[in-house]
Amino acid sequence: MRPRFLLLLLLAGCGSSQELEYDLEPIVLARAPVQVGGPDLGGLWATVATPSGLEPLLVDTSFPYNSLAQGSCPGTQGWSYTGQISVHGTNSGNPLRAVFANLGLFDICPGASGSPSLQPFGVVGGSLLANFAAGLVFPRAVDDASDPPQLTLWPGFPGSDDDLAEDGYAVLHFNLRGSFSVAQGDGEASITLPNSRVVLSACAAANPFATTDPRQVCATGQTNVLASGQDLMLAVGTGEGPLVLSQAAWSRIAAGLGLAADAGTPGDLYTPYSAAPTQANFVSLPSLALLQGITDSSWLGPCADLARARRVEWVLANQAQTNPADRANQSCFEPCDVSSGESVATHAYLELDGALVTAVVPDTSDLILSLNADVAAQPHVDGLIGAATLAGTGIWIDYAAQPQGRVVAGCLAGETRATCFAAGSCPNLAQGQQAFCFGQSWQRSAPLCNTP
């Protein structure tokens, strides 16, 4: 490895420590093949050193634990042990990029990923990635060997939320989820898995938007009424390929799109959460906007906040058309988007458009049950954002950011708004105040509607 970093983490309740040795070079990853949907991007995997040679190692941000089988896969599954994961890239020479020693590992083969042809021997899960700021690049091209997906590990990610927003990034805060206990059998001691899963809110299938569209007039109290799309809670899961939704979530979306709840093409979803394939219906979702995974005093829900951000962006983009005498065409902040004489701050979002391949699975499937195994009282998790869904983006999962973790998301070079749009938060704006929001140049902000 090149210049190395060594991080020692004391394990609670014992005298040993994890040794996390890694360099700052990107770990070149590969995409799992897919069984259904053609050449869509699959989940991400590296390679891991085993006694029999290098074997596939899944990189899955949503998986709740780390595993490395001590035998062949698929094979007899054991229990937990203390071991080591040596992570190699998938590029020429399979360079060693990280050595994680004294880890608590499960002697378990995860399920096949994407198709039965890729059987991982282990998983780097969220509980290990949570020690870093994990940078992930998801190129859109499927077969471009010069531009592969990558994982880079840093001790932290620089930059304030405001600075990152001005640089064109969407900063989405979250609180980790996923803690639950597992036991080998009845009467056996259990192991508590830590919170390590990133869950974000999302708005699925909102109406299309452009700043050249007619304005949306919004009276006080109409913010939620005028929102379009369906509110969701989704985990970020890079070990999967498509977007995965529960049947209940898809039924809500389908109703809004005028589709049957059982629409789609039947097929098998191969997922590390299950040894057997999961029966699924594969459908196409027109758009998905990802927003923060936390709530605050100004939080309206993902679809209502998306609609508000779009209205504010429309106003800032159309100020040259302002005509105070023409209310219908006046560029001004709507009454539902103002407070105390200023426009209300908007929340950041990452919008992904196009035909997003989506696997609809039963509410009782192993994957959906696992995503909701922590605390039933918390918001229900409707599914999982796979690596294919994030094609065309680069994200940093800054687990250690305070007071909450954050996903710093941007669109890769060559992407257009028709496929990817990263919108940073826009602050409260008084009339005449300068602003830099939604990728627009610095400008004076518009007046409030019905204000002289």
N, C-alpha and C positions, 0 to 999 in steps of 0.2 A: 504494500500500500504506500501511497505518497504521504506527505506530512500528515501525521495522525493526531487524533484527539482521543483521550481516554477519560471516560466518565465512570466514576465508582459510585454506586447507589447502595446504601445500606438497606438490607431487607428487614422489614419490620418483624420483630420477634425472633431473630436469629442472628448469629454472629457472622454469617457469610455476607458477601456483597456481590451484586451484579457488576460485571466489567464490560462496559460498552465501548469498544474500540472501533473507530471508523475514520475515514478520511472525508474530505469535502468534495471529492470527485463524484459526478453523477453515477448512479448505479443503472446501467442500461438494462431495461426490462423487455420482456416479450409479451405478446397478447395471446391469451388462450384462444383456441379455435371455438367456433360456435356451431351448435347443432341445428339451430333454426334461424332463418332470417338472412341467409346469404353472407356476404363478406363484412359483416358488422364487427366492430371491435369487441374482443372478449376481455376477461379479467386480466390483471397484471401478475406476472410471475418473474422471479429471478431464479438462480440456481443455488443449491446448498451442498456442501461437502458431506458425503456419507461414506461409510466403509466400502460401499460398492461403487463409489464415484459420484459425480455431480448429478443431482436429481432436481426436478422442478420444486420451487419454493414459492407458494402463493404470497402475495403482498396484499393484505386485505384489511383496510382501516376499520371495518365493522366487526371483524371476527373477535370474539371476546377473550381469547387466550392464544398463547403461542404453543406450537406443537412441532415435533420432529419425530417421526416414527423410527424406532430402533431396529425394526425388521423390514420386510418388504411391504409394498402397498399395491392394492388393498391387501390387508392381512389382519392378523390377530391384533386387537387393540389392547394396550396396557393401561397404566395409570400414570401418575405424575412422577417426574424424576428431575434431578438437577443436571443440566447438560449445557451444550454449546451449539450455537448456530453460526456457521461461517458462510457469509453471504457473498456470492460471486455474481458478476454480471452475466448477461446472455450474449454479449458481443464477442468478437474474435478473441480467443485466448482465455475467455471467462475470468477476467481479472478479479482478484479478491478485493472487496471493498469494505467489509466490516466483519468483525468477530465479536459476537455477543456471548460472554462466558458466564458461568454460574447462574444460568437462567432457570427459573421454574418452568419446565416444559411438560407437555402431555404427550405420552407415547401413543398418539392417535393419528391415523391416516384421515385427512379430510376427504370429503366427497370430491369426485371428479369435477373439474371446472370447465364450463362451456360445452364440452362434449366428452364422451368416455375416453377419448384418445389422450387427454391430458390428466394424469393422476398425480397430484402434488404429494410430496413426501412430508410436507410440513407447511406451516403458516406463520409468517410474521404478522401478528395481529395488532390491534389497537393498543393493547397494554404495553407492548414494546415500543411502538411508534410514539406513544405519548411522552416518551422521554426527550423528544426532539421537536424542532420545527421541521416538518416533513414536506419537502417540495416535490410536487408531482406534475409532470408534463404529459399531456394527452394529445399527441398529434392527430390530425384528422385522417391523414393518409393511412391506409391499411398496410401497404406493401413497400413503403419507402424505407429501405434499410439505412439510409443516411439520416433519417429523422425518427428514431425509435422513441417509445415512451421511456421516461426516466424518473428515478427517485433520488433526491439529494437530501442528506441529513445535516442539519445545522443545530447548534445548541440553542439558538433563538433567532427570531426574525426582526430586523430593524425597521424603524419607521413608525410614526404615530398614525392613528387612524385618519386624521385630517390630511396629513402629508400624502398618505397612500391614496386617499380619495382623489386628491388633486392630480396624482400621477395616473389616474385612470383605473384604479383597482376598486373592487367592491370588497369591503371588510365586513364579514358576517360573524357575529359573536355567537358563542354557544356555551352551554354547560354540559360536561361529559355525562353520559348515561351508560347503562349496561351492566351494573354490578348485580351479581347473583351468586348463589352458592351451588356447588356441584359435589356429589359424593360418588364413590365407586360402586357402592351397593348398600343395601339396608344395613344399618348399624355401623357403617364405616364413617370415619371422620370426614368432614366436608372441607372443601377449599372455597374461600370467598374470592371471587374474581373482582378486580377493581373496576370503577367506572372508566371506560376508555372509548366509548362510542360517540362519534360526532353526529348529532341530530340537528337538522335545519328545518325551518318551515319552508313551504313552497306553495306556489299558486300554479295549478295545472290548467292548461287550455284557456287562458285568458283571451279576450278578444284581441285581434291584431291592433297594432298602434304605430302611427307615424306622426311626426310633428307637422306634416302637411294635411292631416285629417281635420275635419271640423272640430271645434273646441267642445269640450264636455262641460256644460253648465251644471253647477253643483251648489245647491242651497245649503244653509246651515242644517246639520243633522242628516244629510243625505250621503255621507261618505260610504257607509257600508251598502246602502241601497244600490249605488251605481257601480259597485265592484263587479267584475266578471271573473269567471273561472271557479275552481274548487280549491279550498284550503286543504293542505296536507302537511304531515310531519314525516320527514324522510331521513334515514341514516345514509351517511356517505360510505359506500362499500366498494372499494376498488378491486376486490377479488371476483366481482360479478361483471358480466358484460352489459346486459341491457338494464334499463330502468325496470325495477320489479315493484309491482303494486298488489296489495291485497284485493280480493274480489269486492269487498265492501267499498274500498276507495274507488276502484274502477267503475263500479255501478253508479256512484255519484257523478263521476266525470262523464260517463257514457250518456246519462240522462241529460246533462247540459249540452252535449254534442248531438243529441237526437239519435244515438246509437243504441242497439240492444245490449243488455248487460253481458250477454254471452257472445258478443261479436268477436271476431278474430280467427286466427289459425291455430288449431290445437297442435301441441308439441311438447317435448320434454325440456325442462330447464335443469341443467346439471349445475349444482351449487355445492360449495364446500360444507354447507350446513346439513347435508343429508347424504347418506351412502347410496340411496336409490334416487333416480331422477324424480323431479317434481312435475306433476302434470300442470300444464299452463296453457293459456290462450295468449298468442302473440298478436298485439295490436300496435297501432301507430298513434302516438300522441303529438299534436301539432306544436305544443310549446310548453316550457316549464321555466318558471322564475324561482330562483332560490333566494331566500331571505334569512335573516338571523334566526337562531334557535332559542332565543330568550324573549322574555316579555319586559316591557317597561311602561311607564305611565302614559306614553304616547302611542303604544302599540295597538293597532286596530285589527290585526290579523294580516296574513300575507297578501291576500287578494285585494283587500281594501287599501293596504299600504302601497301596493303596486299601482293601483289606480290613482292614488294621490301623487305619487312620484311622477307618473306620466302627465298629470294635469300641470304640475309645477314645471316640468320640462317643456311642455307645449307653450306655456306662458313665456318662459325665458327665450324660447326659439322664435317667437313671433312678435316680439316687441315693436319691430318696425311697422307692424300693421295696426298699432294702437290708434284708435279713433274714439276719443271719449264721447263723442256724440252718437256713436253707433254701438249700442250695448251688445248686440248680437255678435259683432266682430271685434270687440275691444279685447286687447290682450291685457288681462289683469288677473290677480290671484282671486280665486273663487271664495265665497264666504265660508264654504266647508273646509277650506285649507288655510284659514287665517286664525290668529289668536293674538289678542293684545296689540293689534295694529301691525302685526308682522305675519309673513307667511310661516306656516308650520314646517319644521324640519322634516325632511323625508328620510326614509331608511334605505340603506344600500341594497342592491340586488344584482344577481347575475341571471340574465335571461338567455335561455337556450331554445332556439327555434328550428323547425324542420321536422321531418318524419322521425321522431324519436322511437326507436324500437322498444317496446314495453312488454314484459311478461306478466300476465295477470295470474296469480296463484291463489289457492284456497286460503281463507282466513286461518284455517287450522294447520297449514303447512309448517314444517319445521322451521323454515326461515322466518316467517311472520311471528311464530310463537317465540323464537329466540330474540327477535328485535324488541319484544315487549315483556321479557322475563324479569326486568328489574323491579320497577315500582308501578303497580297497576294504577295508582292515583295520578301519575304523571300523564301528560298528553299521549294518546295512543300513537304509535309509530305505524304509518300506513304502508311503508315499503322502503326501498333502498335505491340510491342513486349509483348506478354502475359506471364502470370506466367508459363504456361506449357513450353514455349520456353526456359525459364531460369532454368528449372529443372536441378539439379546437380550443381548449382552455389550458391554463397553467394555474395551479393552486398551491398555496403554502398553508398547511395546517399547523398553526402556531399554538401548540397545546399549552405551553407555559405562560402565554400572555395573561396579564392581569387587568381587571378583576375576573374576566372570563377568557377562555380560549377564543381564538379567532381563525376563520378561514379567510385568507387574502387571495382573491380570485381575479384573474384577468383573462382576456382573450388573446390568443396567439396571433402573430403577424399573419396577415392575409385573410383573417376573418372579417366578415362584414356584419352589419346589424341584422341581416337576414338569417344569420346562424348563431351569433354570439354578441351579447352586449353586457358590459360591466358598468354599472352605475354606482358611483360612490354616493354617500349620504350628502344631502344638500342642507346647509344650515338655515336657521330662521333668517328671513330677509326683510328688512325694513325698506320702505320705498326709497329708491335712489342708492341703496347699498350695493357695492360691487360684489359679484359672485362668480365663482368658477365651478359650475355644476354640469353634469351630464356630457362632459367632453366639450362644452362650449367655451368660447373665449371669455375673458373677463369683461363684464358689462354691468351697467346699472340695472337694478332689478325693477320690475314693473310695479305699477300702483295696485292698490286693492280695489276690487270691483266696487262700484257705487261710491267711490271715494273721490272727491274733487281733486 
